[in-house]
Amino acid sequence: MGLLNGRKGVIFGVANEKSIAWAIAQILRKEGMELAFTYAGEALESRVVPLAESVGSKIIMPCDVTKDEEIEAVFKRIREEWGGLDALVHSLAFAKKEELKGEFMNTSREGFRIAMDVSAFSLVALAKAASPLMEGRNGAFVTLSYYGAEKVIANYNVMGVAKAALEASVKYLSADLGPKGIRINTISAGPVRTLAAMGITGFKQILDVVEAKSPLRRNVTQEDVAKTALYLLSELSSGVTGETIYVDSGFNIMGL
């Protein structure tokens, strides 16, 4: 018997087979969860659809999370086809490439707005739309953050500020969702070689430092993060909400 047999979840944020979101999707499916997927734009459609189909997904929809009508369309279909929802994975973040280098004070007003909208407010919008489908089902959300939310990481810049907003949003959302029996948590993952991460200037040096200084003396993998997501989206974590769980080989505990 799978840990998640009979449960249904939607994944936001798969970019390709190296995505953390894809690793999470695979482990959820292995444990019996039926999955829906979204993608943003034609370029991602060509990558996401074959992956989603490979795990038997029947709901694969476009969704630009900066557009409320597209969010509404996703959950309208989920309601029609499933009647409810048990889990949502939010693995969405974006900043203009030019904002991820140099000094943070040079962040543009528009660049700041975009990063906050896609990387942080999208969780609020999705929680508002999805939570009515989760009531009475012990539903759970999980989102993905990074240590740059609380410590200065060179070139992470506006994304660090957006991740800080994301982590604060998880706390506030947990207070809203808790009385409905719905949990929400974030995973602060160590650096992982993904499409998004490779856009950060100096990313290779970050990997080297974590490997050299973390207690486990290694970088984490997509699968390491996925295992924690499985815990947070299952009844194994039934008393856990509003938390930031570190999956970073222990790097966050280290001082000089």
Secondary structure, 3 states (H helix, E strand, C coil): CCCCCCCEEEEECCCCCCCHHHHHHHHHHHCCCEEEEEECCHHHHHHHHHHHHHCCCCEEEECCCCCHHHHHHHHHHHHHHHCCCCEEEECCCCCCHHHCCCCHHHCCHHHHHHHHHHHHHHHHHHHHHHHHHHCCCCCEEEEEECHHHCCCCCCCHHHHHHHHHHHHHHHHHHHHHHHHCCEEEEEEECCCCCCCHHHCCCHHHHHHHHHHHCCCCCCCCHHHHHHHHHHHCCHHHCCCCCCEEEECCCHHHCCC
